[in-house]
């Protein structure tokens, strides 16, 4: 078993299944209480179960850009209160009203525009799964957001790389500090089975681990994984 896959098993043993992507309609709680308190579905990988849940994941992926999930939750709840957790309502909602609804998630002027564009795109999909290139062709959708949408909304095994992934694995010595997104993505995808559950859990587990050891500088202080790697004590 290679080291990348072994680290996944270590993280899973440490923290257990994370139940991502959180959805407003799910009652499960976050096992580690470092993000949202509700919306998780531990060990249940059938979500999203319908088109409305799928769209909720998509807009959540857009709203979480440069902000924390609890703030995104507030924005999603505001949209739910307006009966606007669907693409047609987002498309038709007055721009100023949309901005006010998503204000808790920050950057609401840009994000409102992104949601409008994405809603139109989603409607035109007519139930089809988008390609990564199609998503990246949309204004405001970068690599991380595109992969999050594919992995968690459309159940396509695309590994998601975020700032936490870069911090953790640069500190562990697997990548350089300036490694590009697709370089890091390739590292994981070439060392893991192409398995939806593993991709979903690994990304969530990295986030959980990073919140404990990589949120404040110096990054990685007292990181148990770093200690295990340096002493070559993989189990």
C-alpha positions as CSV (number, residue, x, y, z in Angstrom):
1,X,0.0,0.0,0.0
2,X,1.4,3.4,-1.0
3,X,1.9,6.2,1.4
4,X,-1.0,8.4,0.1
5,X,-3.4,5.6,0.5
6,X,-2.0,4.7,3.9
7,X,-2.5,8.2,5.1
8,X,-6.1,8.0,4.1
9,X,-6.5,4.9,6.3
10,X,-4.8,6.6,9.2
11,X,-7.1,9.6,8.9
12,X,-10.1,7.4,8.7
13,X,-9.0,5.5,11.8
14,X,-8.4,8.8,13.6
15,X,-11.7,10.6,12.8
16,X,-14.1,8.1,11.2
17,X,-16.5,8.8,8.3
18,X,-17.3,12.5,7.9
19,X,-20.7,12.4,6.2
20,X,-20.0,15.0,3.6
21,X,-21.5,17.0,1.7
22,X,-23.8,18.5,4.4
23,X,-27.4,19.1,3.3
24,X,-30.1,21.1,5.1
25,X,-32.5,18.2,4.9
26,X,-30.2,15.7,6.7
27,X,-30.3,15.4,10.5
28,X,-26.9,13.9,11.1
29,X,-24.4,15.8,13.1
30,X,-20.8,16.5,12.4
31,X,-18.8,13.8,14.3
32,X,-16.1,16.2,15.2
33,X,-18.1,19.5,15.6
34,X,-15.5,21.6,13.8
35,X,-17.9,22.8,11.0
36,X,-21.6,22.9,10.7
37,X,-23.5,21.1,13.5
38,X,-26.1,19.5,11.3
39,X,-26.7,18.2,7.8
40,X,-24.2,15.3,7.8
41,X,-25.0,11.8,6.6
42,X,-22.3,9.5,8.1
43,X,-21.8,6.3,6.1
44,X,-24.6,7.1,3.7
45,X,-23.3,7.8,0.2
46,X,-26.6,7.9,-1.7
47,X,-26.9,11.7,-1.3
48,X,-27.8,13.8,-3.1
49,X,-30.9,11.8,-3.7
50,X,-32.8,14.2,-6.0
51,X,-32.3,17.1,-8.3
52,X,-33.0,19.7,-5.6
53,X,-30.4,18.3,-3.2
54,X,-27.9,18.1,-6.1
55,X,-28.5,21.8,-6.9
56,X,-28.0,22.6,-3.2
57,X,-24.6,21.0,-3.2
58,X,-23.7,22.9,-6.3
59,X,-24.6,26.3,-5.0
60,X,-23.0,25.4,-1.6
61,X,-19.7,24.7,-3.5
62,X,-19.9,28.2,-5.0
63,X,-20.9,29.9,-1.7
64,X,-18.1,28.3,0.3
65,X,-15.4,30.0,-1.8
66,X,-13.3,32.0,0.7
67,X,-15.6,31.5,3.7
68,X,-16.5,29.0,6.3
69,X,-19.3,26.5,6.1
70,X,-21.3,27.8,9.0
71,X,-21.6,31.1,7.0
72,X,-22.7,29.2,3.9
73,X,-25.4,27.4,6.0
74,X,-26.8,30.8,6.9
75,X,-27.0,31.8,3.3
76,X,-28.6,28.5,2.3
77,X,-31.2,28.8,5.0
78,X,-32.0,32.3,3.8
79,X,-32.5,30.9,0.3
80,X,-34.6,28.2,1.6
81,X,-36.8,30.7,3.4
82,X,-37.3,32.4,0.0
83,X,-38.1,29.0,-1.6
84,X,-35.1,29.6,-3.8
85,X,-33.1,26.4,-3.4
86,X,-33.7,25.5,-7.0
87,X,-32.3,26.8,-10.3
88,X,-35.4,28.4,-11.7
89,X,-36.0,30.5,-8.6
90,X,-32.3,31.6,-8.4
91,X,-32.6,32.6,-12.1
92,X,-35.8,34.6,-11.5
93,X,-34.9,36.0,-8.1
94,X,-34.2,39.8,-8.2
95,X,-30.5,40.4,-8.0
96,X,-30.6,42.6,-4.9
97,X,-32.8,40.1,-3.1
98,X,-30.4,37.3,-4.0
99,X,-27.4,39.4,-2.7
100,X,-29.2,40.0,0.6
101,X,-30.0,36.3,1.0
102,X,-26.4,35.2,0.5
103,X,-24.7,38.1,2.3
104,X,-23.6,35.9,5.3
105,X,-21.3,33.9,2.9
106,X,-19.4,37.1,1.9
107,X,-18.4,38.5,-1.5
108,X,-22.1,38.6,-2.2
109,X,-21.9,40.8,-5.2
110,X,-19.7,38.4,-7.1
111,X,-21.4,35.3,-5.7
112,X,-24.8,36.4,-6.7
113,X,-23.6,36.8,-10.3
114,X,-22.0,33.4,-10.1
115,X,-25.2,31.8,-8.9
116,X,-27.2,33.4,-11.6
117,X,-24.8,32.1,-14.3
118,X,-24.7,28.7,-12.7
119,X,-28.5,28.4,-12.4
120,X,-28.9,29.1,-16.1
121,X,-26.2,26.5,-16.9
122,X,-27.8,24.0,-14.6
123,X,-31.2,24.4,-16.2
124,X,-29.6,23.9,-19.7
125,X,-28.0,20.6,-18.5
126,X,-31.5,19.0,-18.5
127,X,-30.5,16.4,-16.0
128,X,-27.1,15.5,-17.7
129,X,-23.8,15.4,-15.8
130,X,-21.6,18.3,-16.8
131,X,-18.0,17.8,-17.8
132,X,-15.1,19.3,-15.9
133,X,-14.2,21.5,-18.9
134,X,-17.8,22.8,-19.1
135,X,-17.8,23.7,-15.4
136,X,-14.4,25.4,-15.7
137,X,-15.7,27.4,-18.6
138,X,-18.2,29.1,-16.4
139,X,-17.4,32.5,-14.9
140,X,-16.4,32.1,-11.2
141,X,-15.9,28.3,-11.3
142,X,-12.3,27.3,-10.6
143,X,-10.7,23.9,-10.2
144,X,-11.7,23.3,-6.6
145,X,-15.3,24.3,-7.1
146,X,-15.6,22.3,-10.3
147,X,-14.2,19.2,-8.7
148,X,-16.4,19.7,-5.6
149,X,-19.5,19.9,-7.7
150,X,-18.6,16.8,-9.7
151,X,-17.5,14.7,-6.7
152,X,-20.3,15.6,-4.2
153,X,-23.2,16.6,-6.5
154,X,-22.8,14.4,-9.5
155,X,-20.9,11.5,-7.9
156,X,-18.0,11.7,-10.4
157,X,-14.7,10.6,-8.7
158,X,-12.7,13.8,-9.2
159,X,-10.3,14.5,-6.3
160,X,-10.8,17.9,-4.7
161,X,-7.7,19.9,-3.7
162,X,-8.0,22.8,-1.4
163,X,-5.7,25.1,0.6
164,X,-5.7,22.6,3.5
165,X,-4.6,19.8,1.1
166,X,-1.7,21.9,0.0
167,X,-0.6,22.9,3.5
168,X,-0.8,19.3,4.9
169,X,1.0,17.5,2.1
170,X,3.6,20.2,1.5
171,X,4.4,20.0,5.2
172,X,4.5,16.2,5.0
173,X,7.0,16.5,2.1
174,X,4.8,15.0,-0.7
175,X,4.5,18.2,-2.8
176,X,6.3,21.5,-3.1
177,X,4.9,24.7,-1.6
178,X,4.2,26.1,-5.1
179,X,2.8,22.9,-6.6
180,X,0.0,23.5,-9.1
181,X,-3.6,22.3,-8.5
182,X,-3.5,19.6,-11.2
183,X,-0.1,18.4,-10.1
184,X,-1.5,17.8,-6.6
185,X,-4.7,16.3,-8.0
186,X,-2.7,13.9,-10.1
187,X,-0.7,12.8,-7.0
188,X,-3.8,11.6,-5.3
189,X,-5.6,10.2,-8.2
190,X,-2.6,8.1,-9.3
191,X,-2.2,6.6,-5.8
192,X,-5.8,5.9,-4.9
193,X,-8.4,3.5,-6.3
194,X,-10.9,5.5,-8.4
195,X,-13.5,5.1,-5.7
196,X,-16.2,7.7,-5.0
197,X,-16.4,7.0,-1.3
198,X,-12.6,7.2,-0.8
199,X,-12.4,10.5,-2.7
200,X,-15.3,12.0,-0.7
201,X,-14.0,10.9,2.6
202,X,-10.3,11.7,2.0
203,X,-11.1,15.3,1.1
204,X,-13.3,15.7,4.2
205,X,-10.7,14.0,6.4
206,X,-8.0,16.3,5.2
207,X,-10.1,19.3,6.1
208,X,-10.8,17.8,9.6
209,X,-7.2,17.1,10.2
210,X,-6.1,20.5,8.9
211,X,-8.5,22.4,11.2
212,X,-6.7,20.8,14.1
213,X,-3.1,21.3,13.0
214,X,-3.0,23.7,10.0
215,X,-5.3,26.6,10.8
216,X,-2.6,28.6,12.5
217,X,1.1,29.2,11.8
218,X,3.4,27.5,12.2
219,X,1.4,25.0,10.1
220,X,1.6,21.4,11.2
221,X,2.8,21.9,14.7
222,X,2.5,18.6,16.6
223,X,1.0,16.9,13.6
224,X,0.7,13.2,14.4
225,X,1.0,12.2,10.7
226,X,4.2,14.2,10.3
227,X,5.7,12.3,13.3
228,X,4.7,9.0,11.9
229,X,6.1,9.7,8.5
230,X,9.4,11.0,9.8
231,X,9.9,7.9,12.0
232,X,8.6,5.6,9.2
233,X,6.0,4.1,11.5
234,X,3.1,3.7,9.1
235,X,0.5,1.2,10.3
